[in-house]
Amino acid sequence: MSLAVATKAASRDRRLDVLRGLCLFDMVLVHLLEQNVHTPWAVNEAVMHWLRFAAGGFVMTSGLCIGAIHFQRALDPAKRLKTYRSLFQRALFVLGIHYFASILTLILIPIHGQPVYQVGQMLWDVLTFHAGYDLLLFYVFMLAVSPLIIEAMSRAGVIAVLVASLGVFFWRYDNPYLSLWAIENHFPLIRWQLIFVIGMVLGSKLKAYDALPAERKWQLLGSAIALALSIDILSAAERAGFFTLPWYLAVTKMPLSLLEVMRYLSLAVAAGVAMDRAWHWFGNTTAQRILAAVGVQSLMLWVVHVPVVANVSPLPWPIAMVSAWALVWAAAVIGSWLTKQWNEHIQSLPRLAYVVPAVGSLMISALLFRMEVPRTADGTLASAEASDESVFFTGDGTD
């Protein structure tokens, strides 16, 4: 069996869901450690450096799904326009989730015991992409331009698309934060688009992967592991002080370097091929069902995991990790049940899905306005603590 996505609506490839679930599992662990959860050195080293692939894995898997599903559908002239329209509608939906998640994050200010000032300006900054977190906004753009990439892949070929994507990646390589939006500090588009495009190309070639003999797949798995291990060893040697790599060969996430791209992709490919090779026994396990359930709800759980991580981080590290993952899985179960109820009973009103983040954003905004602390008569802030508020809605220092 392979990672191919079934084209029939009644069939769903659970392997892609499991891969997304693994990415979310890794993301929760990484964000717990970034919230100063104290772990033994070996655990911290493994999670933060050797096995960390959540960000690149998510981006690659998103492109993989579009390449495997939407690219194949777009090859049929009768389905092309409908396919492109669905991608654009998905981009609008993710934009709504981006606004909702960014406005929800503003609640962290009063939760942390600090006063809230200038709520209107804060909300305006979110709406105009001057504040918030940039991952979902990255997805909005890539989903919106996916039809153009698909057209280029089908007309000019995947090699031309990859060369163009590499050209964008290396454009201003010495200044990766030349941003399209003011909030692009974690996922600058000119860098991270490369992983998404590579995912689309790999997704378009999944049928070719299916045709490979088992021996070639094992060779692919070994090569991916060897590449990831080599880059990890190189990075570990630099951290240990044995040498200093030049800036153009650094292994860094921020700014995203070429070696980090290769490390992300090799780990994601290794995970995917290993899962494919082991599916004959892993596919019927409880672990598979748990990871797949989380992977199906990955967009919703990306939003949910933020307060989960914030609230369990004071616990001892084994309890914090187990509790965080259990809460995320519980949210996935609830989300799956709600999705099932929606499909069975409210399917005739699908547009309500776009209303939920909008109404939620308005409710949170109204709550923030009620908690707003006014300025003094001379226009200065009523408290010296106000200087701390920006950290909660710019993303600086909280990743």
C-alpha positions in Angstrom: 0.0 0.0 0.0 1.1 3.6 -0.6 0.6 7.2 0.4 -1.6 7.8 -2.7 -4.8 9.7 -2.0 -7.9 7.9 -3.3 -9.8 10.0 -5.9 -13.2 8.6 -4.9 -15.1 10.7 -2.4 -16.0 7.7 -0.4 -12.4 6.8 0.2 -9.8 8.6 2.3 -6.2 7.9 2.6 -5.6 7.7 6.4 -1.8 7.8 5.9 -1.9 11.5 5.1 -4.1 12.0 8.2 -1.5 10.2 10.3 1.3 12.2 8.9 -0.5 15.4 9.8 -1.2 13.9 13.3 2.5 13.2 13.7 3.2 16.9 12.8 0.7 18.1 15.4 2.2 15.8 18.0 5.7 17.1 17.3 4.4 20.7 17.3 2.8 20.3 20.8 6.0 18.9 22.2 8.2 21.7 20.7 5.8 24.5 21.8 5.8 23.0 25.4 9.6 23.2 25.5 9.4 26.8 24.1 7.2 27.6 27.1 10.1 26.7 29.4 8.9 23.2 30.4 12.0 21.7 31.9 13.0 18.3 30.6 16.2 16.2 30.7 18.9 17.3 28.3 18.4 14.3 26.1 14.7 14.9 25.7 15.2 18.6 24.9 17.9 17.8 22.4 15.9 15.2 20.6 12.7 17.2 20.4 14.1 20.6 19.6 16.9 19.6 17.2 17.0 16.0 16.0 13.3 15.1 15.4 11.7 18.6 15.0 9.9 18.6 11.7 6.3 19.9 12.5 6.5 23.3 10.7 8.1 21.9 7.5 6.0 18.7 7.7 2.7 20.6 7.9 3.6 22.9 5.0 4.9 20.0 2.9 1.8 17.8 3.6 -0.5 20.7 2.7 1.2 20.9 -0.7 1.2 17.1 -0.9 -2.6 17.0 -0.6 -3.1 19.6 -3.3 -0.7 17.9 -5.6 -2.3 14.5 -5.0 -5.9 15.5 -5.1 -6.5 18.9 -6.8 -3.8 18.6 -9.4 -5.2 15.3 -10.6 -8.8 16.8 -10.7 -7.6 19.9 -12.6 -6.3 17.7 -15.4 -9.9 17.0 -16.2 -11.2 20.1 -18.1 -14.7 19.4 -16.9 -13.5 19.7 -13.2 -10.9 22.3 -13.6 -12.8 25.5 -12.7 -14.7 23.8 -9.9 -11.4 22.6 -8.5 -9.8 26.1 -8.6 -13.0 27.6 -7.1 -12.8 25.2 -4.2 -9.2 26.1 -3.5 -10.0 29.8 -3.5 -13.0 29.2 -1.1 -10.7 27.3 1.2 -8.3 30.2 1.2 -11.1 32.5 2.3 -12.1 30.1 5.1 -8.5 29.9 6.4 -8.4 33.7 6.3 -11.5 33.7 8.6 -9.7 31.3 10.9 -6.6 33.4 10.8 -8.6 36.5 12.0 -10.4 34.4 14.7 -7.1 32.9 16.0 -5.3 36.2 16.0 -8.1 38.0 17.9 -8.5 35.1 20.3 -4.8 35.4 21.1 -5.4 39.0 22.3 -7.2 37.4 25.3 -3.7 36.4 26.5 -3.1 40.0 27.6 -5.8 40.1 30.4 -5.2 36.4 31.2 -1.6 37.3 32.0 -2.9 40.0 34.3 -2.0 43.0 32.2 -4.3 45.9 31.2 -5.7 46.2 27.7 -5.2 49.5 25.9 -6.3 50.7 22.4 -8.4 47.7 21.5 -9.6 49.3 18.3 -6.0 49.9 17.1 -5.0 46.3 18.1 -8.0 44.9 16.1 -7.2 47.1 13.1 -3.6 45.9 13.1 -4.9 42.3 13.0 -7.3 43.1 10.1 -4.6 44.8 8.1 -1.9 42.1 8.7 0.2 44.2 11.0 -0.3 42.0 14.0 -1.0 38.3 14.6 0.8 35.1 13.7 1.7 34.5 10.1 1.4 30.7 9.5 -2.3 30.7 8.6 -1.8 33.8 6.4 0.9 31.9 4.6 -1.6 29.2 3.9 -4.1 31.7 2.7 -1.7 33.0 0.0 -0.5 29.5 -1.1 -4.0 28.2 -1.4 -5.0 31.2 -3.4 -2.1 30.9 -5.9 -2.3 27.1 -6.1 -4.4 27.2 -9.2 -1.6 29.2 -10.9 1.0 26.7 -9.7 -1.1 23.8 -11.0 -1.5 25.4 -14.4 2.3 26.0 -14.5 2.9 22.3 -13.5 0.6 21.0 -16.2 1.8 23.3 -19.0 5.5 24.0 -18.2 6.3 20.9 -16.2 7.3 20.3 -12.6 11.0 21.1 -13.2 10.2 24.6 -14.4 8.0 25.1 -11.4 10.7 23.9 -9.0 13.3 26.2 -10.7 11.0 29.2 -10.3 10.3 28.3 -6.7 14.0 28.0 -6.0 14.6 31.4 -7.6 12.1 33.0 -5.3 13.7 31.2 -2.3 17.1 32.6 -3.2 15.9 36.0 -4.0 17.4 38.4 -1.5 18.8 35.4 0.4 20.8 37.7 2.6 17.5 39.5 3.6 14.7 36.9 4.0 12.5 39.3 5.9 11.6 41.4 2.9 8.0 40.8 3.7 4.7 41.0 1.8 3.0 41.6 5.2 4.2 43.3 8.3 3.7 40.2 10.4 5.9 37.9 8.3 8.5 37.2 11.0 8.2 33.4 11.4 7.1 32.2 8.0 8.3 34.7 5.4 6.6 33.8 2.1 9.7 34.0 -0.1 11.3 31.1 1.9 8.5 28.8 3.0 6.8 28.6 -0.4 9.6 26.3 -1.5 8.5 23.5 0.9 4.8 23.9 -0.2 5.7 23.7 -3.9 7.9 20.7 -3.3 5.0 19.1 -1.5 2.7 19.8 -4.5 5.3 18.2 -6.9 5.6 15.1 -4.7 1.9 14.9 -4.5 1.5 15.0 -8.3 4.0 12.1 -8.5 2.4 9.7 -5.9 1.2 7.4 -8.7 4.8 7.0 -9.8 5.7 6.3 -6.2 3.0 3.6 -6.2 4.6 1.9 -9.1 8.0 1.6 -7.5 9.1 -1.8 -6.4 9.5 -2.4 -2.6 13.3 -2.4 -2.9 13.3 1.1 -4.3 11.0 2.3 -1.5 13.3 0.9 1.1 16.2 2.6 -0.6 14.2 5.9 -0.6 13.6 5.5 3.2 17.3 4.8 3.9 18.4 7.8 1.8 15.9 10.1 3.6 17.1 8.9 7.0 20.8 9.3 6.0 20.2 12.8 4.8 18.4 14.0 7.9 20.9 12.3 10.1 23.8 14.0 8.3 22.3 17.5 8.6 21.4 16.8 12.3 25.0 15.8 13.0 26.3 18.9 11.2 24.0 21.1 13.2 24.9 19.4 16.5 28.6 19.8 15.8 28.2 23.5 15.2 26.1 23.9 18.4 28.9 22.1 20.3 31.4 24.7 19.1 33.5 22.5 16.8 33.2 25.0 13.9 31.0 27.8 12.7 29.2 27.4 9.4 29.0 30.3 7.0 25.6 32.0 7.0 24.6 30.6 3.6 25.1 27.0 5.0 23.5 27.5 8.4 20.8 25.1 9.6 18.2 27.5 10.9 14.4 27.8 10.9 14.4 31.6 11.3 15.4 32.5 8.8 14.7 29.3 6.9 17.9 28.0 5.4 18.3 25.6 2.5 19.8 22.9 4.7 16.8 23.3 7.1 14.5 22.8 4.1 16.3 19.6 3.2 16.2 18.4 6.8 12.4 19.0 7.0 11.7 17.3 3.8 14.0 14.3 4.5 12.3 13.7 7.9 8.8 14.1 6.4 9.6 11.7 3.6 11.2 9.2 6.0 8.1 9.3 8.2 5.8 8.9 5.2 7.7 6.1 3.6 8.2 4.2 6.9 4.5 4.5 7.6 3.7 3.2 4.1 6.0 0.2 4.5 4.6 -0.6 8.0 0.9 0.0 7.2 0.1 -3.7 7.0 0.3 -3.9 10.8 0.3 -0.2 11.9 -2.9 0.6 10.0 -5.1 -1.4 12.4 -3.6 -0.1 15.6 -5.1 2.4 18.2 -2.1 4.6 17.7 -3.0 5.0 14.0 -6.6 5.9 14.8 -5.6 8.5 17.4 -3.1 10.1 15.1 -5.5 10.1 12.1 -8.3 11.6 14.2 -5.9 14.4 15.2 -4.7 14.8 11.6 -8.3 15.2 10.2 -8.9 18.2 12.6 -5.4 19.7 12.2 -6.6 23.2 11.3 -8.9 23.5 14.3 -6.4 21.9 16.6 -3.7 24.3 15.6 -5.9 27.0 17.2 -6.9 24.9 20.2 -3.3 23.8 21.1 -2.3 27.4 22.0 -4.3 27.7 25.2 -3.7 24.0 26.0 0.1 24.4 25.9 -0.2 27.7 27.9 -2.2 26.0 30.7 -0.3 22.7 31.1 3.2 24.2 30.8 3.6 24.8 34.6 3.2 21.0 35.2 6.2 18.6 35.5 7.3 17.7 32.0 6.0 14.1 31.7 2.6 15.2 33.0 2.6 18.3 30.8 3.3 16.3 27.7 0.8 13.6 28.4 -1.9 16.1 29.4 -1.3 18.3 26.4 -1.6 15.4 24.0 -4.6 14.0 25.8 -6.4 17.3 25.6 -5.6 17.8 21.9 -6.8 14.3 21.2 -10.0 14.9 23.2 -10.6 18.1 21.1 -10.1 16.1 18.0 -12.7 13.6 19.1 -15.1 16.3 19.8 -14.4 18.0 16.5 -14.9 14.8 14.6 -18.2 14.2 16.3 -19.4 17.8 15.5 -18.3 17.3 11.9 -20.2 14.1 11.7 -23.3 15.8 13.1 -22.9 18.7 10.7 -22.7 16.4 7.7 -25.6 14.3 8.8 -28.0 17.0 9.9 -27.0 20.5 8.7 -25.3 19.7 5.4 -27.8 21.9 3.6 -26.3 25.0 5.3 -22.6 24.6 4.6 -22.1 28.4 4.4 -22.6 28.6 8.2 -19.0 27.3 8.5 -17.8 30.7 7.4 -20.1 32.4 9.9 -18.6 30.7 13.0 -15.1 32.4 13.0 -16.7 35.7 12.1 -19.2 35.6 15.0 -16.5 34.3 17.4 -14.2 37.2 16.4 -17.0 39.8 17.0 -17.8 38.3 20.4 -14.2 38.3 21.5 -13.7 41.9 20.2 -16.7 43.0 22.2 -15.3 41.4 25.3 -12.0 43.1 24.8 -13.6 46.5 24.4 -15.3 46.0 27.8 -12.0 45.2 29.4 -10.2 48.2 27.8 -8.4 50.5 30.2 -8.6 54.2 29.1 -5.7 56.5 28.7 -5.0 59.4 31.0 -6.0 63.0 30.1 -2.6 63.8 28.6 -2.8 60.8 26.3 -0.2 58.6 28.1 -0.9 55.1 29.1 -2.5 54.7 32.5 0.0 52.0 33.5 3.7 51.4 32.9 2.8 47.8 32.2 1.3 48.8 28.9 4.7 48.5 27.3 4.4 44.7 27.6 1.2 44.4 25.6 2.8 44.4 22.2 4.4 41.0 22.8 1.1 39.3 22.8 -0.1 40.4 19.4 3.0 40.8 17.3 4.3 37.3 17.9 7.7 38.6 18.9 9.2 36.5 21.7 6.2 34.2 22.1 7.0 31.5 19.4 
